[in-house]
Amino acid sequence: MKKNIAILGLVVILGLTFSSCEKEPSFNYPDGKVGISKVTVYPIVTLKGERVIVLVKGTAFVDPGVTALEGTNSLTPVVTGSVDVNTAGVYTITYTATNKDGFPAATSRTVAVYDTMADAAANDFSGSYVRGSNGQVAVWTKLAPGVYSVVNPGGAVGASLSVIVFNQTGTSIKIPQQNASDGTSTSSANESYSLATSSFSWVINNPGYGPSLRSFVKQ
């Protein structure tokens, strides 16, 4: 009986050895296919240069452009939007590329054209400001004379919205009509800034914000 068991075990081991040495099947799928499934390579659009470009009014705008790729193949992006360098404002340039299967990808650039008066050029409103009603913080960063990037301008909980803010003369501030960082149309109203108390207030005109006046004090 023991001899028979030993022989049976040897047969099983040999069987496993031979089966493990069998070659994996090879598949020669047509390009762009895996079995019956079609493979698509999504386009990637990458900005050249800065995402936010700041220009003095009247300065020529030279678009750095983008790179648009489908895998290693170059795509030709479609550019929408324009910049009026003779009018102060915030402009959006959008770049879209579509792969051979019709799937698009897009990115955008903000161009701020400013016309800051001498009485505001030396101001520096940079810093963190706390909203009194909920303790949330708006962060101002000076980009050029009278031009700021402001993160969370509405002092909203968990918000990462950013906008361009102008201080064109004196202590006047405003969010010019623009597409904010999330693509939503945004501007401000009822704005004021106090040098005496390092505080400001405004109403945010944005689909996700209510009509209340939002007040902040510098930390």
C-alpha positions in Angstrom: 0.0 0.0 0.0 2.8 2.4 0.9 4.5 1.7 -2.4 1.4 2.5 -4.4 0.9 5.8 -2.6 4.5 6.8 -3.3 4.1 6.1 -7.0 0.8 8.1 -7.1 2.5 11.0 -5.5 5.3 11.0 -8.0 2.9 11.0 -10.9 1.1 14.0 -9.4 4.4 15.9 -8.9 5.5 15.2 -12.5 2.1 16.3 -13.8 2.4 19.6 -12.0 5.9 20.1 -13.3 5.0 19.5 -16.9 1.9 21.7 -16.7 3.8 24.6 -15.2 6.3 24.5 -18.1 3.6 25.2 -20.7 4.1 28.5 -22.5 1.7 31.4 -21.9 -0.5 32.0 -24.9 0.5 35.0 -27.0 -2.0 37.6 -28.4 -1.4 39.7 -31.4 -4.1 42.3 -31.2 -4.5 45.0 -33.9 -3.2 48.4 -32.9 -5.7 50.2 -30.7 -7.5 46.9 -29.6 -7.4 44.5 -26.7 -9.6 41.6 -27.7 -12.8 43.2 -28.8 -12.3 46.3 -26.7 -11.0 49.5 -28.3 -8.2 51.4 -26.5 -8.1 55.2 -26.6 -5.3 57.4 -25.4 -6.6 60.5 -23.8 -5.1 63.9 -24.8 -3.0 65.9 -22.4 -2.8 69.6 -22.7 0.0 71.4 -20.8 0.6 75.1 -20.5 3.8 76.7 -21.5 4.8 79.6 -19.4 2.8 80.9 -16.4 -0.9 80.1 -15.7 -1.4 83.8 -14.8 0.2 86.5 -16.9 0.1 90.2 -15.7 0.5 93.0 -18.3 0.6 96.8 -18.0 -2.1 98.3 -20.2 -0.8 98.8 -23.7 1.8 96.0 -23.5 1.8 93.4 -26.3 0.5 90.0 -25.3 2.6 87.1 -26.6 0.9 83.8 -26.0 3.4 81.1 -24.8 0.9 78.5 -26.0 0.7 74.8 -24.9 1.8 71.4 -25.7 -0.9 68.9 -26.7 -0.2 65.2 -26.9 -2.0 62.0 -27.6 0.5 59.6 -26.3 3.7 60.6 -28.1 1.7 62.2 -31.0 1.3 65.9 -31.2 -2.2 67.4 -31.5 -3.1 70.9 -32.8 -4.9 72.8 -30.0 -7.9 75.0 -30.6 -7.4 78.4 -28.9 -10.5 80.4 -27.8 -10.6 83.8 -26.0 -8.7 87.0 -26.7 -6.9 89.8 -24.8 -7.6 93.5 -25.2 -4.3 95.0 -24.1 -5.7 98.5 -24.3 -8.5 97.8 -21.8 -7.8 96.9 -18.1 -9.5 93.6 -17.2 -9.1 89.9 -16.6 -9.1 87.7 -19.7 -9.2 83.9 -20.1 -7.5 82.0 -22.9 -8.7 78.4 -23.3 -6.8 75.7 -25.2 -8.6 72.5 -26.3 -7.2 69.4 -28.0 -9.2 66.4 -29.2 -7.8 62.9 -29.8 -8.6 60.7 -32.8 -11.6 59.1 -31.0 -13.2 62.5 -30.2 -12.2 62.8 -26.6 -11.3 66.4 -25.6 -9.0 67.9 -23.0 -8.6 71.5 -22.1 -6.7 73.9 -19.9 -6.8 77.7 -19.6 -4.6 80.7 -18.8 -5.6 84.0 -17.1 -4.2 87.3 -18.4 -4.6 90.4 -16.2 -4.2 93.8 -18.0 -3.9 96.5 -15.4 -3.8 100.3 -15.3 -2.9 101.2 -11.8 -2.7 104.9 -10.7 0.3 106.4 -8.9 -1.7 106.7 -5.6 -2.2 102.9 -5.5 1.0 101.6 -7.0 2.9 101.5 -3.6 0.1 99.8 -1.7 0.7 96.2 -0.6 -2.4 94.5 0.7 -0.7 91.0 0.8 -1.5 88.8 3.7 -4.1 86.7 5.4 -7.5 88.1 6.3 -9.9 86.4 8.7 -13.7 86.5 8.0 -15.4 87.6 11.2 -18.5 85.5 10.8 -16.8 82.1 10.6 -13.0 82.4 11.0 -12.2 81.4 7.5 -9.2 83.0 5.8 -8.7 84.8 2.5 -5.1 85.1 1.3 -3.9 88.0 -0.8 -0.7 87.8 -2.9 0.6 90.9 -4.8 1.5 90.1 -8.4 2.1 93.6 -9.7 1.3 97.2 -8.7 -2.4 97.1 -7.9 -2.8 93.5 -8.9 -3.4 90.6 -6.5 -4.3 86.9 -6.5 -6.8 86.2 -3.7 -7.5 82.6 -2.6 -10.9 82.1 -1.0 -12.1 85.6 -1.5 -15.5 84.7 0.0 -14.2 83.2 3.2 -16.1 80.0 2.5 -15.5 76.8 4.4 -13.4 74.4 2.4 -13.1 76.7 -0.6 -10.1 76.9 -2.8 -11.5 79.4 -5.3 -9.0 82.0 -6.5 -9.5 85.3 -8.3 -7.6 88.3 -9.6 -8.3 91.6 -7.6 -7.5 95.1 -8.8 -6.5 98.1 -6.6 -6.5 100.7 -9.4 -6.6 103.9 -7.4 -6.3 104.9 -3.7 -7.7 102.0 -1.5 -10.4 101.0 -4.0 -10.6 97.3 -4.6 -12.6 95.1 -6.9 -12.8 91.7 -8.5 -13.2 92.5 -12.2 -15.6 90.2 -14.1 -13.7 87.0 -14.8 -13.7 83.3 -14.9 -12.4 82.3 -11.5 -10.1 79.3 -11.0 -13.0 76.9 -11.1 -14.3 78.4 -14.4 -17.3 80.1 -12.8 -18.1 83.7 -13.7 -17.1 85.9 -10.7 -17.0 89.6 -9.8 -17.6 91.7 -6.7 -19.8 94.6 -5.5 -20.0 97.0 -2.5 -16.2 96.8 -2.0 -14.2 98.8 0.6 -10.7 98.6 2.1 -9.6 100.4 5.2 -5.9 101.1 5.8 -6.6 102.2 9.3 -7.9 98.8 10.4 -6.4 96.6 7.6 -9.8 95.3 6.8 -12.0 94.9 3.7 -15.5 93.8 2.8 -17.4 93.0 -0.4 -20.2 91.0 -1.9 -19.1 88.1 -4.1 -21.1 87.7 -7.3 -20.7 84.0 -8.1 -23.3 81.2 -8.6 -22.1 79.4 -5.4 -22.3 82.5 -3.1 -25.1 84.3 -1.5 -25.7 88.1 -1.6 -24.4 88.9 1.9 -21.6 91.4 2.6 -18.4 89.5 3.7 -16.1 91.3 6.0 -12.4 90.4 6.8 -9.7 91.7 9.1 -5.9 91.1 8.5 -4.3 88.6 10.9 
